[in-house]
Amino acid sequence: MYRRILRQLLYAAALILAVLVLNFLLIQLAPGDPAEVIAGEMGGASAEVMAAIRQQYGLDKPLPTQLALYLGRALQGDLGMSYFYNRPVVDLILSRLGPTLLLVATALGFAMILGTRLGMLASRNPRGIASALVTVLSLVGYSAPVFWTGLMLVILFGATIPLFPIAGMIDVVKQGGPLVRALDIAHHLVLPALTLGLVYLAQYSRLTRASMLEVLGADYIRTARAKGVGERQVFGRHAFRNALLPVVTVAGMQFGAIISGAVLVETVFSWPGLGTLAFQSILARDYPTVLGILFFSTLIVIIANLLTDFVSRLLDPRLAGGR
């Protein structure tokens, strides 16, 4: 067990280092000069000022030197200063990390809970109306682009039936204590989380249905029924726990995709998270901030994969002895 944990941590460290190097090189190959962007924010600058800007941010050094300096700072927890916001990148990202994690966790929880329930419902009678309805809804939800779904929800619940806020995270004019603030955030969270969760709800419902049908045809399920175990217990205790394993595995593997999907959702709903920050930083060619967001996203995905492996071993004890 300890050797496996150590091996996974070493793999994670090597992956983080590789991602840092690759992201830095890709950003450097992108068109545009950060010094010109910084000078443009000041209304223009002379050649001397441009040279001073490049020297201040280390842009005048050779690429290998810039990479070595960046890796050295990153390993010490220093991701540099933002060109656009003129703040430490770590502080800037930490201020936006909470809203993104809240959005992603809510959307993923909603998709997994409702998706698995719909999949169980569809597996009870694979040829019934409920199964066909879940299949159709899953195909529609999976095929609809996330930004299109967000825009349709904005039109429906923002203009036609104005039930939910369509922008921001809080109402700045609303006064009250922590409970009022929490309810206000939850009210603003409904549409972004629903938009992001619908795509993955469709996937989890289809995956749960297929997994449940496979498990329900296993020998131990037939044995449990032959012993007189009720259908409720067969579905809940014997079948669902084993059928949930592929869903948990896919959810962990898709954590990176759901974070990238949050970029579009946050942009549509002006949600103040990492997605909005990434969009603004790319437009401003704020390379340190973009690199910092990619680094934090990598950390989140690696941690999610490690937790997925741990949960999978809890659900299926047969994996505990695996390498």
N, C-alpha and C positions, 0 to 999 in steps of 0.2 A: 504493500500500500504506500509506504513512504517513498520507496524507489519510484513508483509510478507518479506520485505527486511531484517529486523532484524532477523527473524526466519531463513532465508536462510544463513545469515552470521554466526549465531550460529551453524547451521548444518555444514557449511564449516569448522569452527574452530574445531569442534569435529572430523570431518573426517580427517583433517590435523594431529591432535594429534594422532588419531588411526593409521594413515599411518606411522607416525614417529616411534611409538612403534613397529609396526609390521615389518617394514623394518629393524629396528635395530636388532630385535630378529632373523629374517631370515638370515641377514648377519653374525651374530655371530654363527649361526649353520652351515654356509658354511665351508668346509674343508680348511686347510691352516692356517699358523701363520703369521700375518703381520710383526712381529718382524724379522722373518727369511727372509722375502722378503726385508725389509730395510737393514738387514745385508748383504744379497746377493748383493745388489747394491754397498756396500762398499768392496766387495770381500771377505766377511766372517768376523766373529767376535768371540771373546772369550765369555765365559759364563758371565763374568763381564759386557762386552759391551752389550750383549743381555739383561741382567737385567736392565741396564741403559736405553736401548731403550724402554723396556716395561714400565719402570717408567716414562719416558719422555712423552709417548703417553697415559698413563693411562691404559695400558693393563694389569698391575699387580693387578688391583682392581677387586673385585667381580662384577659379571654381573649386579646385581641390582644397584650397585653404578655407574658403567659405564653408565647404561641407564639413571639414574637420572641426572648425570653430562651432558650427551649429550642433554637431553631434556631442561635442564636449559640453556645451551649455545644456542641451536637452537631457543628457544623462544626469545633470545636476538639478533638473527641474526648472531650468530657465529656458523658455521658448522664445525669448526676445521681446522686442517692443513692436507694437502695432504701428505700421506706417500711417494708417488712416485715422485711428482713434487716439494715437499717442499715449497708449496705456500698455502695461505689461500684458502679454498675450494670455498668460495663465490666469490673471485676475479677470480679464475680459471673458474668457471661456467659462470660468467657474460661475460668473454672474449669469450666464445663459444656459448652463448645464441643467439646472433644476427644472426649468420649464420644459426642456426637451425630454428629460427622463420622465417627467409627469405625463406628458403627452404620449410617449411611446409605451410606457407601462400601462396606462389606461386603455389605449387602443389594443395592445396585445392581450391584456386580461379580458377585455370585452370580446375580442375575436375568439380566444381559446375557450372561454366559458360557454358562450352562446354557440360557437361552431361545433364543439364536441356534443353539446346537447342536441343540436339539430342533426348531427351525424348519427347519434344513438337513436333518435326518433325515426330517421330514414331507414336504419338497419333492421328495425323491428318487422317491417313489411317491405322488402325491397321492391316489390311490384305494385305497391300501393300509391295512393294519391300524394301522401306526405313525402314519400321518397322522391317522386317525380317533381314535386314542388321544390324540395330542397335542391335537387339537381339543377333545375332551371335557374333558381335564385343564385346558386353558386356560380354557374357559368356567366350570368349577367354581372355579378359582383366582381368576378375575377377578370373579365374582359374589359370592364370600364376603367379608363385611365384615372389615376387618383386625383389629378388636378381637375378633370372634367367632373368627377363626382363632387369635389369640393365646390366648384362653381354652381352646379345644380342645387346643392344644398343651400348655398348662399342665396340663390334666386328664390328657392322655395320657402326657406325659413327666415330669410332676411327681408325679402320684399313682399312676396305673396302672403305668407303667414308669418309675420314677425314675432317669432317665439324666442329666438336665441340671438345673442350678439354675434356679429360676423367678423369682428376684428378685435385684436388686442387680447389681453389676459385678465385685466381688471377694469372696472369702471372708476376712473379717477375722481369723479364727483360723489361717489357713494361713500358715506361715512358709517363707521361701526367698529365693533370689536373683531377678534379673531374669527368667530363663527360667521359673522356677516362677510368677512373677507373670503373665508373658505367657500362659502356658498356662491359668492360672486365669481371666484375662479372656476368652480365647478360648472356654473352657468355658461361661462365663456368656453369651457373645455368641451362641451357636448359636441358641437359641429366638427371641430378638428379631429377629435378622437373617433367620432363616427366615420368621418371620411377616411381616415387612415386604417381603421379597423375593418371596414367592410370588405376590402380586398382580401385580407387574411382570414376573415370569417368564412369566406367562400372556400378557401383552400382547406381550412381545418375541418369544415363540415364534410367535404368530399373525402378527405383523408380518413376521418373518423368513421365514416360510413363504410369505406372499403376495408379498413382495418377490423372493424367490428364484424363484418360479414366473414372475413377470413378466420377470425378467432372463434366465431360461433360455429364454424364447421370443424373445429378441432376435436380430437378424441376426448380430451378431459371435459369438454363442455357436454358431450353426449353422455359421458359417465356421470356427471353431476345431475343431469336430467333423469338418468336411469335410476339414480338413488333417491329421486323424489324431491330434489331441491327446487324451490319455486323459481319461476321465471324472473321475478324481481331480483332475487339474490344471484341468479345466474348472470343476469345483465350487469348488475351493480358491482358484485364482488369478484366474480371470476372473469367475465369477458372484458368489462370496461377497463380494468386496471392494466391488462395486457395490451389492449387496443390503444391505450393512451401513450404507450412508449414511442411509437413512430411520430405521434403528434408533438410530443415534447422535444424529440430530436430535431424535427423539421423547424419547430419554433425557435430553438436555439441557433440553428444554422441560418435562419432567416433574419436574425436580429440585425445584422448589418444592412440588409435590404430595407427593413422597416425604418432604420435611422435615415437612410438615403431618401426613402419616401417621405419622411418628415420634413425634408428640405422643401419639397413642393407644397406640402400642406401648410407649413408655417408661413411660406410666402403668400399663399392664397388668403390665409386668415390673419396675417400680420402677427403671428404668435411670436413672442420675444424669446426665441430659443436659438440653438446652434444653427438650425437651418436658415433662419433669416440672417444671422450673422455671417454664415458661409456665403450666402447669395450676395450680400452687400460687400463682403471682402473680395470676392471674385471680381465684381464690377470695378472695385477700387484698386485692383491688383495689389492687395495687401497680403503679400506673400507670407510673412510670419504668422498672421492670423489663420490663413488657409492651411498652412502646415500644422499649426497647433490644433485646429479642428480635426484634421485627418488623423493626427496622433491620438487625440482623445477618443475619436470614433473607433480606432483600432483597439485601444485599451478596453472599451466597452464591449466590443465584439469578442475579444479574447476572454474576458471575464464571463460573458454570457455563455460561451462554449464550455468553459470549465464548469460552470454551474449546471449546464445541461448534462454533462457527463456524470456529475454527482447525482443529480435527480434521476437520471436513467438507471443508475445502479441501485438507487433506493426502490424504484418501481420494479426492477427485475433483478433479484438477488443473484441470478446466474451470471450476471456481468461482473459481480464483485471479485471473482477470481480471475477475470481476464487481465490481459496485459495492457 
